């Protein structure tokens, strides 16, 4: 091939000279053309550098009570975090105090409001990083229990969810023990990272004798302007591809009942009904290597067009469903393409559906001078073995492994929701344990 100007089918300009000329000659015009109506460039006369950004969305409140915990089918806000803890609560009394206190703090933090004023001789009631009246800021806090929470407490072990297990290493994993497992996980999501950090510090301050943080990973979801046609696009990961194109519709209650929530099937303990399994993976992306890989090869590895998200066998949007039956030899979509292995679109594969809720993360620079970036993968499903574990086994050996490396995470069981003001997270589990004892 020569240095001819070329534009891929996906719409990405691949010729560097044209790209530079385009920037030099058209940057100003493009900036004006892309500027939304009513939006001016530069600060307004009455604004100054010390003013904080303002948003009405800081007052958004998510419900705390319900059959299921918030933060699972709730639309993702821009900031997310998984914090894993070990707990010193061993007796039924201490475990109940732990769960009641977490319930109380979740309820307060998700509602927002003024914090109490204490004697100045005492530590303040709140970190203060959101001011004296913290806004809810669309906060959700979701509590899940790990395999060790049950396994290390003989009085709870017989009541463990049937599919809950300790995460084991897959073929491409390089798991860092300091970033894996935990007695419990907190998923904290909000419009801003400050709100998630505020909530995390509140929990650590509220339970210093019962909780020890083990690891945490923060992440973000890119914020997009509204599309002109009203459609909703999936967010892009740090490989530049849309992530979530084939996700089940979280607004479809019937589908969520079969894909996400634990129900009557599966021989699960009665207390676990309306809960779900949480799979967490910290997946590092080798972005420098990926950025030097030809666009066509990137698209072949993923099985989708990079610009539109459309599958390689046709369509113009990410919502187009690939038909692998017309491509049995992999002429259009490689047989080992990521999307084809993850979801081969067979009746059997439908049983592996799960609800993904990922965030991009950026942790700075590694010791060897590479960007430490990747995906905080979070998925919820009614059957951990049938969904995440089965899909991950199908992906073992995929070409994408050259560019990604899972380094941490764990499996947890997300407790059913809190029904009313008298209820607390895990109440049914403790009642089941008390019933066995009696």
C-alpha positions as CSV (number, residue, x, y, z in Angstrom):
1,X,0.0,0.0,0.0
2,X,1.1,3.6,-0.6
3,X,0.6,6.7,1.3
4,X,-2.8,7.4,-0.4
5,X,-5.4,9.0,1.7
6,X,-7.7,6.3,2.9
7,X,-10.8,6.2,5.0
8,X,-12.0,3.0,6.5
9,X,-15.5,1.7,6.1
10,X,-16.0,2.6,9.8
11,X,-15.4,6.3,9.2
12,X,-12.0,6.6,10.9
13,X,-9.4,8.6,8.9
14,X,-6.3,6.6,8.8
15,X,-3.9,8.8,6.8
16,X,-1.8,10.9,9.1
17,X,-1.0,13.7,6.6
18,X,-4.6,14.3,5.9
19,X,-5.4,14.3,9.6
20,X,-2.8,17.0,10.2
21,X,-3.9,19.1,7.3
22,X,-7.4,18.8,8.4
23,X,-6.6,20.0,11.8
24,X,-4.5,22.9,10.5
25,X,-7.0,24.1,8.0
26,X,-10.3,23.3,9.6
27,X,-10.0,23.3,13.3
28,X,-11.6,26.7,13.8
29,X,-14.4,26.1,11.5
30,X,-15.1,22.7,12.9
31,X,-15.1,24.0,16.5
32,X,-17.7,26.6,15.5
33,X,-19.8,24.1,13.6
34,X,-19.8,21.6,16.4
35,X,-20.6,24.1,19.1
36,X,-24.2,23.6,20.3
37,X,-26.6,26.4,19.9
38,X,-26.6,28.7,22.9
39,X,-23.2,27.6,24.1
40,X,-20.5,30.3,23.9
41,X,-16.7,29.8,24.0
42,X,-14.8,31.0,27.0
43,X,-15.9,32.2,30.5
44,X,-18.8,34.5,31.1
45,X,-17.9,38.0,32.4
46,X,-19.2,37.2,35.9
47,X,-17.4,33.9,36.3
48,X,-14.0,33.3,37.9
49,X,-11.6,30.4,38.4
50,X,-12.4,29.7,42.0
51,X,-16.1,29.0,41.3
52,X,-17.2,25.4,41.4
53,X,-19.0,23.7,38.5
54,X,-22.8,23.7,39.1
55,X,-25.3,21.0,38.1
56,X,-28.9,20.4,39.0
57,X,-28.1,16.7,38.8
58,X,-26.4,17.0,42.2
59,X,-30.0,16.8,43.7
60,X,-30.8,13.5,42.0
61,X,-31.9,10.9,44.5
62,X,-32.2,7.1,43.9
63,X,-34.6,5.1,46.0
64,X,-33.1,3.0,48.8
65,X,-36.0,0.7,49.7
66,X,-37.3,-2.0,47.3
67,X,-37.2,-5.7,46.4
68,X,-33.7,-5.3,45.0
69,X,-30.8,-3.0,46.0
70,X,-30.2,0.1,43.9
71,X,-27.2,0.3,41.7
72,X,-27.8,-2.8,39.7
73,X,-30.4,-2.0,37.0
74,X,-30.1,1.7,37.9
75,X,-28.6,3.6,34.9
76,X,-24.8,4.1,35.4
77,X,-23.8,7.6,36.5
78,X,-20.4,9.0,35.6
79,X,-18.4,7.7,38.6
80,X,-18.2,4.2,40.1
81,X,-16.2,2.3,42.6
82,X,-15.8,-1.1,44.0
83,X,-14.4,-1.3,47.6
84,X,-13.6,-4.7,49.1
85,X,-13.5,-5.2,52.8
86,X,-12.6,-7.9,55.3
87,X,-14.7,-7.9,58.5
88,X,-13.9,-8.7,62.1
89,X,-17.6,-9.4,62.8
90,X,-17.7,-13.0,63.8
91,X,-20.6,-13.5,66.1
92,X,-24.3,-13.2,65.0
93,X,-24.5,-10.1,67.2
94,X,-21.6,-8.4,65.6
95,X,-22.7,-9.3,62.1
96,X,-26.1,-7.9,62.8
97,X,-24.5,-4.7,64.1
98,X,-22.4,-4.5,60.9
99,X,-25.4,-5.0,58.6
100,X,-27.7,-2.6,60.6
101,X,-25.0,0.1,60.6
102,X,-24.4,-0.3,56.8
103,X,-28.1,0.0,56.2
104,X,-28.4,3.1,58.3
105,X,-25.5,4.8,56.5
106,X,-26.6,3.8,53.0
107,X,-30.1,5.2,53.8
108,X,-28.6,8.5,55.0
109,X,-26.0,9.0,52.3
110,X,-28.3,8.1,49.4
111,X,-30.9,10.7,50.6
112,X,-28.4,13.4,51.4
113,X,-29.1,16.2,53.9
114,X,-27.5,18.1,56.8
115,X,-25.0,16.3,59.1
116,X,-25.3,16.7,62.8
117,X,-23.1,19.3,64.6
118,X,-21.0,17.8,67.4
119,X,-19.0,19.2,70.2
120,X,-15.8,20.7,68.7
121,X,-13.8,18.7,71.1
122,X,-15.0,15.6,69.2
123,X,-14.2,14.5,65.7
124,X,-16.7,16.0,63.2
125,X,-19.6,13.8,62.2
126,X,-18.7,14.0,58.5
127,X,-15.5,14.4,56.5
128,X,-17.0,17.7,55.1
129,X,-15.7,17.2,51.6
130,X,-19.2,17.8,50.2
131,X,-20.0,20.7,52.6
132,X,-22.3,20.8,55.7
133,X,-25.3,19.6,53.6
134,X,-24.1,16.8,51.3
135,X,-26.2,16.4,48.2
136,X,-27.4,12.9,47.2
137,X,-25.8,13.3,43.8
138,X,-27.5,10.3,42.4
139,X,-25.6,8.1,44.9
140,X,-26.2,4.3,45.0
141,X,-24.6,2.0,47.5
142,X,-24.8,-1.8,46.9
143,X,-23.7,-4.4,49.4
144,X,-22.5,-7.9,48.4
145,X,-21.0,-10.7,50.4
146,X,-18.0,-12.8,49.4
147,X,-17.4,-16.5,49.7
148,X,-15.1,-16.0,52.8
149,X,-17.9,-14.2,54.6
150,X,-19.8,-17.5,54.8
151,X,-16.9,-19.9,54.7
152,X,-15.2,-18.4,57.7
153,X,-18.3,-18.4,59.9
154,X,-19.6,-21.9,60.6
155,X,-23.0,-20.7,61.6
156,X,-23.5,-19.1,58.2
157,X,-21.7,-21.6,56.0
158,X,-24.7,-23.9,55.4
159,X,-26.7,-20.8,54.2
160,X,-24.2,-19.7,51.5
161,X,-25.7,-19.1,48.0
162,X,-25.2,-22.3,46.0
163,X,-23.1,-20.8,43.2
164,X,-21.0,-18.5,45.3
165,X,-17.3,-19.5,45.2
166,X,-13.8,-18.0,45.4
167,X,-12.6,-16.6,42.1
168,X,-10.0,-18.8,40.5
169,X,-7.5,-17.9,37.9
170,X,-8.3,-18.1,34.2
171,X,-5.7,-18.7,31.5
172,X,-4.9,-15.1,30.8
173,X,-5.1,-13.8,34.4
174,X,-2.2,-12.4,36.4
175,X,-4.0,-11.9,39.6
176,X,-2.5,-9.7,42.3
177,X,-3.6,-11.2,45.6
178,X,-3.8,-7.7,47.1
179,X,-6.5,-6.8,44.5
180,X,-8.7,-10.0,44.9
181,X,-11.6,-11.3,46.9
182,X,-12.9,-9.9,50.2
183,X,-15.5,-10.7,52.8
184,X,-17.8,-8.1,51.3
185,X,-17.9,-5.6,48.5
186,X,-19.5,-2.1,48.3
187,X,-20.3,-0.8,44.8
188,X,-20.6,3.0,45.1
189,X,-21.9,5.0,42.2
190,X,-22.7,8.7,41.8
191,X,-22.5,11.6,39.4
192,X,-19.1,12.7,40.8
193,X,-16.0,10.9,42.2
194,X,-16.2,13.2,45.2
195,X,-19.6,11.8,46.2
196,X,-18.3,8.2,46.0
197,X,-15.2,9.0,48.0
198,X,-17.4,10.9,50.6
199,X,-19.6,7.8,51.0
200,X,-16.6,5.4,51.3
201,X,-15.0,7.6,54.0
202,X,-18.3,7.7,55.9
203,X,-18.4,3.9,55.9
204,X,-14.8,3.5,57.1
205,X,-15.4,6.1,59.8
206,X,-18.6,4.5,61.0
207,X,-17.3,0.9,61.4
208,X,-13.6,1.1,62.4
209,X,-13.9,-1.9,64.7
210,X,-15.6,-4.2,62.2
211,X,-14.3,-3.3,58.7
212,X,-10.8,-3.2,57.2
213,X,-10.6,-2.1,53.6
214,X,-8.8,-4.7,51.4
215,X,-8.7,-3.0,48.0
216,X,-10.7,-0.5,45.9
217,X,-10.9,0.5,42.3
218,X,-12.5,3.7,41.0
219,X,-13.7,4.2,37.5
220,X,-15.7,6.6,35.2
221,X,-18.1,6.4,32.3
222,X,-17.6,9.0,29.6
223,X,-20.3,11.7,29.4
224,X,-21.7,12.2,25.9
225,X,-23.8,15.1,24.5
226,X,-27.4,14.2,23.6
227,X,-27.6,12.7,20.1
228,X,-29.6,14.6,17.5
229,X,-31.9,11.7,16.8
230,X,-32.6,10.9,20.4
231,X,-30.8,7.5,20.4
232,X,-28.6,6.3,23.2
233,X,-25.2,5.1,22.5
234,X,-23.1,2.7,24.6
235,X,-20.1,4.3,26.3
236,X,-16.6,3.6,24.9
237,X,-14.0,1.7,26.8
238,X,-10.3,2.6,26.8
239,X,-9.7,0.5,23.7
240,X,-12.0,3.0,21.9
241,X,-14.8,0.5,21.2
242,X,-18.4,0.7,22.5
243,X,-18.9,-1.5,25.6
244,X,-22.4,-2.7,26.3
245,X,-23.8,-3.0,22.8
246,X,-25.3,-6.5,23.5
247,X,-26.2,-5.8,27.1
248,X,-29.7,-6.9,28.1
249,X,-32.2,-4.0,28.4
250,X,-32.2,-3.2,32.1
251,X,-35.7,-1.6,31.6
252,X,-37.2,-5.0,30.7
253,X,-38.4,-6.3,34.0
254,X,-39.2,-9.7,32.7
255,X,-35.8,-10.1,31.2
256,X,-34.1,-9.0,34.5
257,X,-36.1,-11.6,36.4
258,X,-34.6,-14.3,34.2
259,X,-31.1,-12.9,33.7
260,X,-30.3,-11.0,36.9
261,X,-32.4,-11.8,39.9
262,X,-32.3,-15.1,41.9
263,X,-35.8,-16.6,42.0
264,X,-37.4,-19.9,42.6
265,X,-35.1,-21.8,40.1
266,X,-31.6,-22.9,41.0
267,X,-32.2,-24.5,44.4
268,X,-31.0,-21.3,46.2
269,X,-31.7,-20.6,49.9
270,X,-35.0,-18.9,50.4
271,X,-33.3,-15.8,52.0
272,X,-31.4,-15.2,48.7
273,X,-34.4,-14.6,46.6
274,X,-34.3,-11.2,44.9
275,X,-30.5,-11.1,45.3
276,X,-28.0,-11.6,42.5
277,X,-24.4,-12.7,41.9
278,X,-21.8,-10.0,41.3
279,X,-18.6,-10.7,39.3
280,X,-15.9,-8.0,39.5
281,X,-12.7,-8.0,37.4
282,X,-10.0,-5.4,37.2
283,X,-8.8,-5.8,33.6
284,X,-5.7,-3.8,32.6
285,X,-5.5,-2.7,28.9
286,X,-2.2,-2.4,27.2
287,X,-3.2,0.8,25.5
288,X,0.2,1.7,24.0
289,X,0.3,-1.7,22.1
290,X,-3.3,-1.4,21.1
291,X,-2.9,2.2,19.8
292,X,-0.1,0.9,17.5
293,X,-2.3,-1.9,16.1
294,X,-3.9,-1.3,12.6
295,X,-7.6,-0.4,12.8
296,X,-8.6,-3.4,10.6
297,X,-6.9,-5.8,13.0
298,X,-8.5,-4.1,16.0
299,X,-11.9,-4.5,14.4
300,X,-11.3,-8.1,13.5
301,X,-10.2,-8.9,17.1
302,X,-13.3,-7.3,18.6
303,X,-15.7,-8.2,15.7
304,X,-17.2,-4.7,15.5
305,X,-16.6,-1.5,13.6
306,X,-14.8,0.9,15.8
307,X,-16.6,4.1,14.8
308,X,-20.2,2.8,14.7
309,X,-20.1,-0.3,16.9
310,X,-21.9,-2.2,14.1
311,X,-20.9,-5.9,13.8
312,X,-18.6,-6.8,10.9
313,X,-21.3,-8.8,9.1
314,X,-23.5,-5.8,8.4
315,X,-25.7,-3.0,9.8
316,X,-24.7,0.5,10.5
317,X,-25.3,0.7,14.3
318,X,-24.2,-1.2,17.3
319,X,-27.8,-2.5,17.8
320,X,-27.6,-4.6,14.7
321,X,-27.6,-8.3,15.6
322,X,-25.0,-10.4,13.9
323,X,-26.1,-13.5,12.0
324,X,-23.3,-16.0,12.4
325,X,-25.4,-18.7,10.6
326,X,-24.6,-16.9,7.3
327,X,-20.9,-16.8,8.1
328,X,-20.0,-20.3,9.4
329,X,-16.4,-20.2,8.2
330,X,-15.7,-16.8,9.8
331,X,-15.2,-14.9,6.5
332,X,-16.8,-11.7,7.9
333,X,-16.5,-12.2,11.6
334,X,-13.6,-14.3,12.7
335,X,-14.5,-17.4,14.7
336,X,-12.3,-16.2,17.5
337,X,-13.6,-12.6,17.5
338,X,-14.4,-11.4,21.0
339,X,-18.1,-10.8,20.4
340,X,-18.6,-14.1,18.6
341,X,-16.9,-16.1,21.5
342,X,-18.7,-14.1,24.2
343,X,-22.1,-14.5,22.6
344,X,-22.3,-17.0,19.7
345,X,-26.0,-16.2,19.3
346,X,-27.0,-19.8,19.8
347,X,-30.0,-20.9,22.0
348,X,-27.5,-22.3,24.5
349,X,-25.6,-19.0,24.7
350,X,-28.8,-17.2,25.7
351,X,-28.5,-18.9,29.1
352,X,-25.2,-17.0,29.6
353,X,-26.6,-13.5,29.4
354,X,-25.6,-11.2,32.2
355,X,-26.0,-7.5,33.0
356,X,-22.7,-5.7,32.6
357,X,-22.1,-2.4,34.4
358,X,-18.4,-1.5,33.7
359,X,-16.4,1.6,34.3
360,X,-13.1,2.7,32.8
361,X,-10.2,3.2,35.2
362,X,-6.9,5.1,35.0
363,X,-4.4,4.6,37.8
364,X,-1.5,6.7,36.6
365,X,1.8,5.1,35.3
366,X,3.4,1.8,36.0
367,X,7.0,1.3,37.1
368,X,8.0,0.5,33.6
369,X,6.6,3.7,32.2
370,X,3.3,2.5,30.7
371,X,-0.2,3.9,31.3
372,X,-2.1,1.9,34.0
373,X,-5.5,2.0,32.4
374,X,-8.3,-0.5,31.9
375,X,-11.8,-1.7,32.7
376,X,-13.4,-2.1,36.1
377,X,-15.7,-4.9,34.9
378,X,-18.8,-5.5,37.0
379,X,-21.6,-7.9,36.0
380,X,-24.8,-9.1,37.7
381,X,-26.4,-12.5,37.0
382,X,-28.8,-15.0,38.5
383,X,-26.3,-17.9,38.0
384,X,-22.6,-17.2,38.3
385,X,-21.5,-20.4,36.7
386,X,-23.9,-20.3,33.8
387,X,-23.1,-16.7,33.0
388,X,-19.8,-15.0,33.8
389,X,-17.8,-18.2,34.3
390,X,-19.1,-19.9,31.2
391,X,-18.5,-16.8,29.1
392,X,-15.0,-16.3,30.4
393,X,-14.2,-20.0,29.6
394,X,-15.3,-19.4,26.0
395,X,-13.0,-16.4,25.8
396,X,-9.9,-18.3,27.0
397,X,-7.3,-18.0,24.3
398,X,-9.0,-15.2,22.3
399,X,-6.7,-12.9,20.3
400,X,-7.7,-9.9,22.5
401,X,-5.6,-11.5,25.3
402,X,-2.5,-9.9,23.8
403,X,-3.9,-6.5,24.8
404,X,-5.6,-7.1,28.1
405,X,-4.6,-8.6,31.5
406,X,-7.0,-9.3,34.4
407,X,-5.2,-8.4,37.6
408,X,-7.9,-8.5,40.3
409,X,-11.5,-8.8,41.3
410,X,-13.7,-11.4,43.0
411,X,-17.1,-13.0,43.2
412,X,-19.8,-11.8,45.6
413,X,-23.5,-12.3,46.3
414,X,-25.6,-9.1,46.3
415,X,-28.1,-9.1,49.1
416,X,-31.9,-8.6,48.5
417,X,-33.2,-5.1,49.0
418,X,-34.5,-3.4,52.1
419,X,-38.3,-3.5,52.1
420,X,-39.2,-0.7,54.6
421,X,-37.9,1.4,57.5
422,X,-37.8,-1.5,59.9
423,X,-35.9,-3.8,57.6
424,X,-32.1,-4.0,57.2
425,X,-29.7,-5.6,54.6
426,X,-29.2,-9.2,55.3
427,X,-32.1,-9.6,57.8
428,X,-33.5,-12.7,56.1
429,X,-30.0,-14.3,56.2
430,X,-29.7,-13.7,59.9
431,X,-33.2,-14.9,60.6
432,X,-32.5,-18.1,58.6
433,X,-29.3,-18.6,60.7
434,X,-31.3,-18.1,63.9
435,X,-33.9,-20.5,62.8
436,X,-31.3,-23.2,62.2
437,X,-29.8,-22.7,65.6
438,X,-33.2,-23.0,67.3
